[in-house]
Amino acid sequence: MSIQREGLTPQPSLEAEPDPGPAEQVETAVVAAAVAQGLLVGAWLAFFPDMALRAGGFPAAAPFFVRFAGVLHLVLAFGYALDYRGARRVTLLVAAKAATVLFLVAAWIGEGIPALLAAAIAVEAGLAAGAALAHGPAGRSRRARARL
């Protein structure tokens, strides 16, 4: 014979999780774009280093360093996804993209950069700004839904 004690066993909520609001959808889209970009660029650098250098307008270099840059892109892309999925944060994404923009702008001013990397400044800055701007409203939206 078993005795049931009410209140000791947590019961799963029968309510469905509410749909994400518009700010959360934008934030998710920005993170997904950053992850996709990191995976694509990382794979390109890691698997086709000579082609990546030529397309970027750079002279030939040891493939090791280009492949290593590709691996770093891949690791960062996984970091963006894990940071967002686990804690709903975009801190790593914003910090990495902002640092990339600062580095590229400094290189552009100091020695010039190929056109492909000049265009990358806009992409990187857009992803950093998009994530930073969307995170505040998305966080407020999540907290408001949690109180319901």
Chimera marker file (.cmm) of the C-alpha trace (Angstrom):
<marker_set name="trace">
<marker id="1" x="0.000" y="0.000" z="0.000" r="1" g="1" b="0" radius="0.5"/>
<marker id="2" x="1.435" y="3.338" z="-0.951" r="1" g="1" b="0" radius="0.5"/>
<marker id="3" x="0.733" y="6.564" z="0.795" r="1" g="1" b="0" radius="0.5"/>
<marker id="4" x="0.608" y="9.633" z="-1.413" r="1" g="1" b="0" radius="0.5"/>
<marker id="5" x="1.865" y="12.834" z="0.103" r="1" g="1" b="0" radius="0.5"/>
<marker id="6" x="0.696" y="15.940" z="-1.639" r="1" g="1" b="0" radius="0.5"/>
<marker id="7" x="3.130" y="18.725" z="-2.210" r="1" g="1" b="0" radius="0.5"/>
<marker id="8" x="6.318" y="16.688" z="-1.980" r="1" g="1" b="0" radius="0.5"/>
<marker id="9" x="6.610" y="15.694" z="-5.622" r="1" g="1" b="0" radius="0.5"/>
<marker id="10" x="6.843" y="18.588" z="-8.060" r="1" g="1" b="0" radius="0.5"/>
<marker id="11" x="4.291" y="18.313" z="-10.803" r="1" g="1" b="0" radius="0.5"/>
<marker id="12" x="5.143" y="19.484" z="-14.305" r="1" g="1" b="0" radius="0.5"/>
<marker id="13" x="3.272" y="22.543" z="-15.413" r="1" g="1" b="0" radius="0.5"/>
<marker id="14" x="0.476" y="21.788" z="-17.825" r="1" g="1" b="0" radius="0.5"/>
<marker id="15" x="0.617" y="25.287" z="-19.287" r="1" g="1" b="0" radius="0.5"/>
<marker id="16" x="2.427" y="25.635" z="-22.563" r="1" g="1" b="0" radius="0.5"/>
<marker id="17" x="5.445" y="27.926" z="-22.710" r="1" g="1" b="0" radius="0.5"/>
<marker id="18" x="4.277" y="31.262" z="-24.137" r="1" g="1" b="0" radius="0.5"/>
<marker id="19" x="5.545" y="32.180" z="-27.563" r="1" g="1" b="0" radius="0.5"/>
<marker id="20" x="8.590" y="34.463" z="-27.637" r="1" g="1" b="0" radius="0.5"/>
<marker id="21" x="7.860" y="38.130" z="-28.164" r="1" g="1" b="0" radius="0.5"/>
<marker id="22" x="9.146" y="40.191" z="-31.103" r="1" g="1" b="0" radius="0.5"/>
<marker id="23" x="12.286" y="41.322" z="-29.251" r="1" g="1" b="0" radius="0.5"/>
<marker id="24" x="13.180" y="37.726" z="-28.400" r="1" g="1" b="0" radius="0.5"/>
<marker id="25" x="12.627" y="36.682" z="-32.006" r="1" g="1" b="0" radius="0.5"/>
<marker id="26" x="14.966" y="39.442" z="-33.224" r="1" g="1" b="0" radius="0.5"/>
<marker id="27" x="17.561" y="38.453" z="-30.640" r="1" g="1" b="0" radius="0.5"/>
<marker id="28" x="17.317" y="34.804" z="-31.675" r="1" g="1" b="0" radius="0.5"/>
<marker id="29" x="17.671" y="35.767" z="-35.351" r="1" g="1" b="0" radius="0.5"/>
<marker id="30" x="20.792" y="37.862" z="-34.663" r="1" g="1" b="0" radius="0.5"/>
<marker id="31" x="22.384" y="35.021" z="-32.681" r="1" g="1" b="0" radius="0.5"/>
<marker id="32" x="21.482" y="32.528" z="-35.428" r="1" g="1" b="0" radius="0.5"/>
<marker id="33" x="23.035" y="34.832" z="-38.050" r="1" g="1" b="0" radius="0.5"/>
<marker id="34" x="26.226" y="35.185" z="-35.997" r="1" g="1" b="0" radius="0.5"/>
<marker id="35" x="26.449" y="31.422" z="-35.496" r="1" g="1" b="0" radius="0.5"/>
<marker id="36" x="25.877" y="30.769" z="-39.215" r="1" g="1" b="0" radius="0.5"/>
<marker id="37" x="28.479" y="33.372" z="-40.165" r="1" g="1" b="0" radius="0.5"/>
<marker id="38" x="31.007" y="31.885" z="-37.736" r="1" g="1" b="0" radius="0.5"/>
<marker id="39" x="30.432" y="28.364" z="-39.019" r="1" g="1" b="0" radius="0.5"/>
<marker id="40" x="30.674" y="29.401" z="-42.681" r="1" g="1" b="0" radius="0.5"/>
<marker id="41" x="33.755" y="31.602" z="-42.302" r="1" g="1" b="0" radius="0.5"/>
<marker id="42" x="35.393" y="29.099" z="-39.960" r="1" g="1" b="0" radius="0.5"/>
<marker id="43" x="34.840" y="26.202" z="-42.337" r="1" g="1" b="0" radius="0.5"/>
<marker id="44" x="36.043" y="28.280" z="-45.296" r="1" g="1" b="0" radius="0.5"/>
<marker id="45" x="39.249" y="29.269" z="-43.519" r="1" g="1" b="0" radius="0.5"/>
<marker id="46" x="39.870" y="25.823" z="-42.055" r="1" g="1" b="0" radius="0.5"/>
<marker id="47" x="39.226" y="23.762" z="-45.179" r="1" g="1" b="0" radius="0.5"/>
<marker id="48" x="40.188" y="26.151" z="-48.003" r="1" g="1" b="0" radius="0.5"/>
<marker id="49" x="42.947" y="28.403" z="-46.612" r="1" g="1" b="0" radius="0.5"/>
<marker id="50" x="44.591" y="29.230" z="-49.951" r="1" g="1" b="0" radius="0.5"/>
<marker id="51" x="41.285" y="30.153" z="-51.585" r="1" g="1" b="0" radius="0.5"/>
<marker id="52" x="40.329" y="32.272" z="-48.547" r="1" g="1" b="0" radius="0.5"/>
<marker id="53" x="43.605" y="34.192" z="-48.732" r="1" g="1" b="0" radius="0.5"/>
<marker id="54" x="43.218" y="34.831" z="-52.468" r="1" g="1" b="0" radius="0.5"/>
<marker id="55" x="39.583" y="35.936" z="-52.090" r="1" g="1" b="0" radius="0.5"/>
<marker id="56" x="40.581" y="38.240" z="-49.243" r="1" g="1" b="0" radius="0.5"/>
<marker id="57" x="43.362" y="39.827" z="-51.279" r="1" g="1" b="0" radius="0.5"/>
<marker id="58" x="46.146" y="38.570" z="-49.046" r="1" g="1" b="0" radius="0.5"/>
<marker id="59" x="49.495" y="37.127" z="-50.123" r="1" g="1" b="0" radius="0.5"/>
<marker id="60" x="50.175" y="33.434" z="-49.657" r="1" g="1" b="0" radius="0.5"/>
<marker id="61" x="50.781" y="32.390" z="-46.072" r="1" g="1" b="0" radius="0.5"/>
<marker id="62" x="51.320" y="29.230" z="-44.116" r="1" g="1" b="0" radius="0.5"/>
<marker id="63" x="48.008" y="27.339" z="-44.129" r="1" g="1" b="0" radius="0.5"/>
<marker id="64" x="48.403" y="26.547" z="-40.423" r="1" g="1" b="0" radius="0.5"/>
<marker id="65" x="47.639" y="30.123" z="-39.355" r="1" g="1" b="0" radius="0.5"/>
<marker id="66" x="44.653" y="30.448" z="-41.664" r="1" g="1" b="0" radius="0.5"/>
<marker id="67" x="43.277" y="27.107" z="-40.492" r="1" g="1" b="0" radius="0.5"/>
<marker id="68" x="43.823" y="28.143" z="-36.878" r="1" g="1" b="0" radius="0.5"/>
<marker id="69" x="41.807" y="31.320" z="-37.520" r="1" g="1" b="0" radius="0.5"/>
<marker id="70" x="39.092" y="29.088" z="-38.967" r="1" g="1" b="0" radius="0.5"/>
<marker id="71" x="39.067" y="26.882" z="-35.884" r="1" g="1" b="0" radius="0.5"/>
<marker id="72" x="38.763" y="29.979" z="-33.689" r="1" g="1" b="0" radius="0.5"/>
<marker id="73" x="35.746" y="31.121" z="-35.744" r="1" g="1" b="0" radius="0.5"/>
<marker id="74" x="34.150" y="27.708" z="-35.271" r="1" g="1" b="0" radius="0.5"/>
<marker id="75" x="34.795" y="27.726" z="-31.525" r="1" g="1" b="0" radius="0.5"/>
<marker id="76" x="33.342" y="31.222" z="-31.197" r="1" g="1" b="0" radius="0.5"/>
<marker id="77" x="30.248" y="30.205" z="-33.173" r="1" g="1" b="0" radius="0.5"/>
<marker id="78" x="29.654" y="27.300" z="-30.788" r="1" g="1" b="0" radius="0.5"/>
<marker id="79" x="30.293" y="29.662" z="-27.876" r="1" g="1" b="0" radius="0.5"/>
<marker id="80" x="27.639" y="32.095" z="-29.136" r="1" g="1" b="0" radius="0.5"/>
<marker id="81" x="25.133" y="29.259" z="-29.399" r="1" g="1" b="0" radius="0.5"/>
<marker id="82" x="25.947" y="27.786" z="-25.986" r="1" g="1" b="0" radius="0.5"/>
<marker id="83" x="25.897" y="31.192" z="-24.287" r="1" g="1" b="0" radius="0.5"/>
<marker id="84" x="22.505" y="32.000" z="-25.759" r="1" g="1" b="0" radius="0.5"/>
<marker id="85" x="20.932" y="28.579" z="-25.362" r="1" g="1" b="0" radius="0.5"/>
<marker id="86" x="22.142" y="28.019" z="-21.825" r="1" g="1" b="0" radius="0.5"/>
<marker id="87" x="21.788" y="31.446" z="-20.225" r="1" g="1" b="0" radius="0.5"/>
<marker id="88" x="20.030" y="33.605" z="-22.837" r="1" g="1" b="0" radius="0.5"/>
<marker id="89" x="23.083" y="35.877" z="-22.930" r="1" g="1" b="0" radius="0.5"/>
<marker id="90" x="24.799" y="37.542" z="-25.865" r="1" g="1" b="0" radius="0.5"/>
<marker id="91" x="27.838" y="38.781" z="-23.942" r="1" g="1" b="0" radius="0.5"/>
<marker id="92" x="30.393" y="36.669" z="-25.820" r="1" g="1" b="0" radius="0.5"/>
<marker id="93" x="28.862" y="37.576" z="-29.173" r="1" g="1" b="0" radius="0.5"/>
<marker id="94" x="28.880" y="41.332" z="-28.495" r="1" g="1" b="0" radius="0.5"/>
<marker id="95" x="32.399" y="41.300" z="-27.030" r="1" g="1" b="0" radius="0.5"/>
<marker id="96" x="33.908" y="39.213" z="-29.849" r="1" g="1" b="0" radius="0.5"/>
<marker id="97" x="32.206" y="41.162" z="-32.639" r="1" g="1" b="0" radius="0.5"/>
<marker id="98" x="33.082" y="44.538" z="-31.085" r="1" g="1" b="0" radius="0.5"/>
<marker id="99" x="36.727" y="43.488" z="-30.675" r="1" g="1" b="0" radius="0.5"/>
<marker id="100" x="36.774" y="42.339" z="-34.303" r="1" g="1" b="0" radius="0.5"/>
<marker id="101" x="35.407" y="45.688" z="-35.476" r="1" g="1" b="0" radius="0.5"/>
<marker id="102" x="38.000" y="47.604" z="-33.449" r="1" g="1" b="0" radius="0.5"/>
<marker id="103" x="40.807" y="45.416" z="-34.799" r="1" g="1" b="0" radius="0.5"/>
<marker id="104" x="39.647" y="45.771" z="-38.411" r="1" g="1" b="0" radius="0.5"/>
<marker id="105" x="39.222" y="49.543" z="-38.143" r="1" g="1" b="0" radius="0.5"/>
<marker id="106" x="42.693" y="49.895" z="-36.607" r="1" g="1" b="0" radius="0.5"/>
<marker id="107" x="44.190" y="47.726" z="-39.356" r="1" g="1" b="0" radius="0.5"/>
<marker id="108" x="42.338" y="49.733" z="-42.007" r="1" g="1" b="0" radius="0.5"/>
<marker id="109" x="43.673" y="53.011" z="-40.635" r="1" g="1" b="0" radius="0.5"/>
<marker id="110" x="47.174" y="51.670" z="-40.018" r="1" g="1" b="0" radius="0.5"/>
<marker id="111" x="47.946" y="49.669" z="-43.116" r="1" g="1" b="0" radius="0.5"/>
<marker id="112" x="44.808" y="49.289" z="-45.178" r="1" g="1" b="0" radius="0.5"/>
<marker id="113" x="42.734" y="46.183" z="-45.616" r="1" g="1" b="0" radius="0.5"/>
<marker id="114" x="41.266" y="44.425" z="-48.639" r="1" g="1" b="0" radius="0.5"/>
<marker id="115" x="37.728" y="45.297" z="-49.716" r="1" g="1" b="0" radius="0.5"/>
<marker id="116" x="36.339" y="42.007" z="-48.395" r="1" g="1" b="0" radius="0.5"/>
<marker id="117" x="37.459" y="42.888" z="-44.870" r="1" g="1" b="0" radius="0.5"/>
<marker id="118" x="36.208" y="46.459" z="-45.192" r="1" g="1" b="0" radius="0.5"/>
<marker id="119" x="32.774" y="44.974" z="-45.875" r="1" g="1" b="0" radius="0.5"/>
<marker id="120" x="33.240" y="42.662" z="-42.895" r="1" g="1" b="0" radius="0.5"/>
<marker id="121" x="33.415" y="45.724" z="-40.632" r="1" g="1" b="0" radius="0.5"/>
<marker id="122" x="29.791" y="46.522" z="-41.437" r="1" g="1" b="0" radius="0.5"/>
<marker id="123" x="28.676" y="42.912" z="-40.939" r="1" g="1" b="0" radius="0.5"/>
<marker id="124" x="30.505" y="42.528" z="-37.620" r="1" g="1" b="0" radius="0.5"/>
<marker id="125" x="29.315" y="45.911" z="-36.324" r="1" g="1" b="0" radius="0.5"/>
<marker id="126" x="25.752" y="45.116" z="-37.377" r="1" g="1" b="0" radius="0.5"/>
<marker id="127" x="25.756" y="41.800" z="-35.531" r="1" g="1" b="0" radius="0.5"/>
<marker id="128" x="27.271" y="43.329" z="-32.377" r="1" g="1" b="0" radius="0.5"/>
<marker id="129" x="24.847" y="46.264" z="-32.380" r="1" g="1" b="0" radius="0.5"/>
<marker id="130" x="21.865" y="44.074" z="-33.218" r="1" g="1" b="0" radius="0.5"/>
<marker id="131" x="22.602" y="41.668" z="-30.378" r="1" g="1" b="0" radius="0.5"/>
<marker id="132" x="23.274" y="44.452" z="-27.881" r="1" g="1" b="0" radius="0.5"/>
<marker id="133" x="20.152" y="46.417" z="-28.809" r="1" g="1" b="0" radius="0.5"/>
<marker id="134" x="17.835" y="43.416" z="-28.922" r="1" g="1" b="0" radius="0.5"/>
<marker id="135" x="19.065" y="41.881" z="-25.676" r="1" g="1" b="0" radius="0.5"/>
<marker id="136" x="17.671" y="44.589" z="-23.377" r="1" g="1" b="0" radius="0.5"/>
<marker id="137" x="14.080" y="44.478" z="-24.689" r="1" g="1" b="0" radius="0.5"/>
<marker id="138" x="14.206" y="40.682" z="-25.013" r="1" g="1" b="0" radius="0.5"/>
<marker id="139" x="15.307" y="40.321" z="-21.400" r="1" g="1" b="0" radius="0.5"/>
<marker id="140" x="12.528" y="42.628" z="-20.220" r="1" g="1" b="0" radius="0.5"/>
<marker id="141" x="10.036" y="40.622" z="-22.274" r="1" g="1" b="0" radius="0.5"/>
<marker id="142" x="11.207" y="37.346" z="-20.711" r="1" g="1" b="0" radius="0.5"/>
<marker id="143" x="10.979" y="38.792" z="-17.182" r="1" g="1" b="0" radius="0.5"/>
<marker id="144" x="7.501" y="40.161" z="-17.834" r="1" g="1" b="0" radius="0.5"/>
<marker id="145" x="6.279" y="36.783" z="-19.111" r="1" g="1" b="0" radius="0.5"/>
<marker id="146" x="7.824" y="35.049" z="-16.088" r="1" g="1" b="0" radius="0.5"/>
<marker id="147" x="5.629" y="37.109" z="-13.755" r="1" g="1" b="0" radius="0.5"/>
<marker id="148" x="2.440" y="36.014" z="-15.480" r="1" g="1" b="0" radius="0.5"/>
<link id1="1" id2="2" r="1" g="1" b="0" radius="0.2"/>
<link id1="2" id2="3" r="1" g="1" b="0" radius="0.2"/>
<link id1="3" id2="4" r="1" g="1" b="0" radius="0.2"/>
<link id1="4" id2="5" r="1" g="1" b="0" radius="0.2"/>
<link id1="5" id2="6" r="1" g="1" b="0" radius="0.2"/>
<link id1="6" id2="7" r="1" g="1" b="0" radius="0.2"/>
<link id1="7" id2="8" r="1" g="1" b="0" radius="0.2"/>
<link id1="8" id2="9" r="1" g="1" b="0" radius="0.2"/>
<link id1="9" id2="10" r="1" g="1" b="0" radius="0.2"/>
<link id1="10" id2="11" r="1" g="1" b="0" radius="0.2"/>
<link id1="11" id2="12" r="1" g="1" b="0" radius="0.2"/>
<link id1="12" id2="13" r="1" g="1" b="0" radius="0.2"/>
<link id1="13" id2="14" r="1" g="1" b="0" radius="0.2"/>
<link id1="14" id2="15" r="1" g="1" b="0" radius="0.2"/>
<link id1="15" id2="16" r="1" g="1" b="0" radius="0.2"/>
<link id1="16" id2="17" r="1" g="1" b="0" radius="0.2"/>
<link id1="17" id2="18" r="1" g="1" b="0" radius="0.2"/>
<link id1="18" id2="19" r="1" g="1" b="0" radius="0.2"/>
<link id1="19" id2="20" r="1" g="1" b="0" radius="0.2"/>
<link id1="20" id2="21" r="1" g="1" b="0" radius="0.2"/>
<link id1="21" id2="22" r="1" g="1" b="0" radius="0.2"/>
<link id1="22" id2="23" r="1" g="1" b="0" radius="0.2"/>
<link id1="23" id2="24" r="1" g="1" b="0" radius="0.2"/>
<link id1="24" id2="25" r="1" g="1" b="0" radius="0.2"/>
<link id1="25" id2="26" r="1" g="1" b="0" radius="0.2"/>
<link id1="26" id2="27" r="1" g="1" b="0" radius="0.2"/>
<link id1="27" id2="28" r="1" g="1" b="0" radius="0.2"/>
<link id1="28" id2="29" r="1" g="1" b="0" radius="0.2"/>
<link id1="29" id2="30" r="1" g="1" b="0" radius="0.2"/>
<link id1="30" id2="31" r="1" g="1" b="0" radius="0.2"/>
<link id1="31" id2="32" r="1" g="1" b="0" radius="0.2"/>
<link id1="32" id2="33" r="1" g="1" b="0" radius="0.2"/>
<link id1="33" id2="34" r="1" g="1" b="0" radius="0.2"/>
<link id1="34" id2="35" r="1" g="1" b="0" radius="0.2"/>
<link id1="35" id2="36" r="1" g="1" b="0" radius="0.2"/>
<link id1="36" id2="37" r="1" g="1" b="0" radius="0.2"/>
<link id1="37" id2="38" r="1" g="1" b="0" radius="0.2"/>
<link id1="38" id2="39" r="1" g="1" b="0" radius="0.2"/>
<link id1="39" id2="40" r="1" g="1" b="0" radius="0.2"/>
<link id1="40" id2="41" r="1" g="1" b="0" radius="0.2"/>
<link id1="41" id2="42" r="1" g="1" b="0" radius="0.2"/>
<link id1="42" id2="43" r="1" g="1" b="0" radius="0.2"/>
<link id1="43" id2="44" r="1" g="1" b="0" radius="0.2"/>
<link id1="44" id2="45" r="1" g="1" b="0" radius="0.2"/>
<link id1="45" id2="46" r="1" g="1" b="0" radius="0.2"/>
<link id1="46" id2="47" r="1" g="1" b="0" radius="0.2"/>
<link id1="47" id2="48" r="1" g="1" b="0" radius="0.2"/>
<link id1="48" id2="49" r="1" g="1" b="0" radius="0.2"/>
<link id1="49" id2="50" r="1" g="1" b="0" radius="0.2"/>
<link id1="50" id2="51" r="1" g="1" b="0" radius="0.2"/>
<link id1="51" id2="52" r="1" g="1" b="0" radius="0.2"/>
<link id1="52" id2="53" r="1" g="1" b="0" radius="0.2"/>
<link id1="53" id2="54" r="1" g="1" b="0" radius="0.2"/>
<link id1="54" id2="55" r="1" g="1" b="0" radius="0.2"/>
<link id1="55" id2="56" r="1" g="1" b="0" radius="0.2"/>
<link id1="56" id2="57" r="1" g="1" b="0" radius="0.2"/>
<link id1="57" id2="58" r="1" g="1" b="0" radius="0.2"/>
<link id1="58" id2="59" r="1" g="1" b="0" radius="0.2"/>
<link id1="59" id2="60" r="1" g="1" b="0" radius="0.2"/>
<link id1="60" id2="61" r="1" g="1" b="0" radius="0.2"/>
<link id1="61" id2="62" r="1" g="1" b="0" radius="0.2"/>
<link id1="62" id2="63" r="1" g="1" b="0" radius="0.2"/>
<link id1="63" id2="64" r="1" g="1" b="0" radius="0.2"/>
<link id1="64" id2="65" r="1" g="1" b="0" radius="0.2"/>
<link id1="65" id2="66" r="1" g="1" b="0" radius="0.2"/>
<link id1="66" id2="67" r="1" g="1" b="0" radius="0.2"/>
<link id1="67" id2="68" r="1" g="1" b="0" radius="0.2"/>
<link id1="68" id2="69" r="1" g="1" b="0" radius="0.2"/>
<link id1="69" id2="70" r="1" g="1" b="0" radius="0.2"/>
<link id1="70" id2="71" r="1" g="1" b="0" radius="0.2"/>
<link id1="71" id2="72" r="1" g="1" b="0" radius="0.2"/>
<link id1="72" id2="73" r="1" g="1" b="0" radius="0.2"/>
<link id1="73" id2="74" r="1" g="1" b="0" radius="0.2"/>
<link id1="74" id2="75" r="1" g="1" b="0" radius="0.2"/>
<link id1="75" id2="76" r="1" g="1" b="0" radius="0.2"/>
<link id1="76" id2="77" r="1" g="1" b="0" radius="0.2"/>
<link id1="77" id2="78" r="1" g="1" b="0" radius="0.2"/>
<link id1="78" id2="79" r="1" g="1" b="0" radius="0.2"/>
<link id1="79" id2="80" r="1" g="1" b="0" radius="0.2"/>
<link id1="80" id2="81" r="1" g="1" b="0" radius="0.2"/>
<link id1="81" id2="82" r="1" g="1" b="0" radius="0.2"/>
<link id1="82" id2="83" r="1" g="1" b="0" radius="0.2"/>
<link id1="83" id2="84" r="1" g="1" b="0" radius="0.2"/>
<link id1="84" id2="85" r="1" g="1" b="0" radius="0.2"/>
<link id1="85" id2="86" r="1" g="1" b="0" radius="0.2"/>
<link id1="86" id2="87" r="1" g="1" b="0" radius="0.2"/>
<link id1="87" id2="88" r="1" g="1" b="0" radius="0.2"/>
<link id1="88" id2="89" r="1" g="1" b="0" radius="0.2"/>
<link id1="89" id2="90" r="1" g="1" b="0" radius="0.2"/>
<link id1="90" id2="91" r="1" g="1" b="0" radius="0.2"/>
<link id1="91" id2="92" r="1" g="1" b="0" radius="0.2"/>
<link id1="92" id2="93" r="1" g="1" b="0" radius="0.2"/>
<link id1="93" id2="94" r="1" g="1" b="0" radius="0.2"/>
<link id1="94" id2="95" r="1" g="1" b="0" radius="0.2"/>
<link id1="95" id2="96" r="1" g="1" b="0" radius="0.2"/>
<link id1="96" id2="97" r="1" g="1" b="0" radius="0.2"/>
<link id1="97" id2="98" r="1" g="1" b="0" radius="0.2"/>
<link id1="98" id2="99" r="1" g="1" b="0" radius="0.2"/>
<link id1="99" id2="100" r="1" g="1" b="0" radius="0.2"/>
<link id1="100" id2="101" r="1" g="1" b="0" radius="0.2"/>
<link id1="101" id2="102" r="1" g="1" b="0" radius="0.2"/>
<link id1="102" id2="103" r="1" g="1" b="0" radius="0.2"/>
<link id1="103" id2="104" r="1" g="1" b="0" radius="0.2"/>
<link id1="104" id2="105" r="1" g="1" b="0" radius="0.2"/>
<link id1="105" id2="106" r="1" g="1" b="0" radius="0.2"/>
<link id1="106" id2="107" r="1" g="1" b="0" radius="0.2"/>
<link id1="107" id2="108" r="1" g="1" b="0" radius="0.2"/>
<link id1="108" id2="109" r="1" g="1" b="0" radius="0.2"/>
<link id1="109" id2="110" r="1" g="1" b="0" radius="0.2"/>
<link id1="110" id2="111" r="1" g="1" b="0" radius="0.2"/>
<link id1="111" id2="112" r="1" g="1" b="0" radius="0.2"/>
<link id1="112" id2="113" r="1" g="1" b="0" radius="0.2"/>
<link id1="113" id2="114" r="1" g="1" b="0" radius="0.2"/>
<link id1="114" id2="115" r="1" g="1" b="0" radius="0.2"/>
<link id1="115" id2="116" r="1" g="1" b="0" radius="0.2"/>
<link id1="116" id2="117" r="1" g="1" b="0" radius="0.2"/>
<link id1="117" id2="118" r="1" g="1" b="0" radius="0.2"/>
<link id1="118" id2="119" r="1" g="1" b="0" radius="0.2"/>
<link id1="119" id2="120" r="1" g="1" b="0" radius="0.2"/>
<link id1="120" id2="121" r="1" g="1" b="0" radius="0.2"/>
<link id1="121" id2="122" r="1" g="1" b="0" radius="0.2"/>
<link id1="122" id2="123" r="1" g="1" b="0" radius="0.2"/>
<link id1="123" id2="124" r="1" g="1" b="0" radius="0.2"/>
<link id1="124" id2="125" r="1" g="1" b="0" radius="0.2"/>
<link id1="125" id2="126" r="1" g="1" b="0" radius="0.2"/>
<link id1="126" id2="127" r="1" g="1" b="0" radius="0.2"/>
<link id1="127" id2="128" r="1" g="1" b="0" radius="0.2"/>
<link id1="128" id2="129" r="1" g="1" b="0" radius="0.2"/>
<link id1="129" id2="130" r="1" g="1" b="0" radius="0.2"/>
<link id1="130" id2="131" r="1" g="1" b="0" radius="0.2"/>
<link id1="131" id2="132" r="1" g="1" b="0" radius="0.2"/>
<link id1="132" id2="133" r="1" g="1" b="0" radius="0.2"/>
<link id1="133" id2="134" r="1" g="1" b="0" radius="0.2"/>
<link id1="134" id2="135" r="1" g="1" b="0" radius="0.2"/>
<link id1="135" id2="136" r="1" g="1" b="0" radius="0.2"/>
<link id1="136" id2="137" r="1" g="1" b="0" radius="0.2"/>
<link id1="137" id2="138" r="1" g="1" b="0" radius="0.2"/>
<link id1="138" id2="139" r="1" g="1" b="0" radius="0.2"/>
<link id1="139" id2="140" r="1" g="1" b="0" radius="0.2"/>
<link id1="140" id2="141" r="1" g="1" b="0" radius="0.2"/>
<link id1="141" id2="142" r="1" g="1" b="0" radius="0.2"/>
<link id1="142" id2="143" r="1" g="1" b="0" radius="0.2"/>
<link id1="143" id2="144" r="1" g="1" b="0" radius="0.2"/>
<link id1="144" id2="145" r="1" g="1" b="0" radius="0.2"/>
<link id1="145" id2="146" r="1" g="1" b="0" radius="0.2"/>
<link id1="146" id2="147" r="1" g="1" b="0" radius="0.2"/>
<link id1="147" id2="148" r="1" g="1" b="0" radius="0.2"/>
</marker_set>
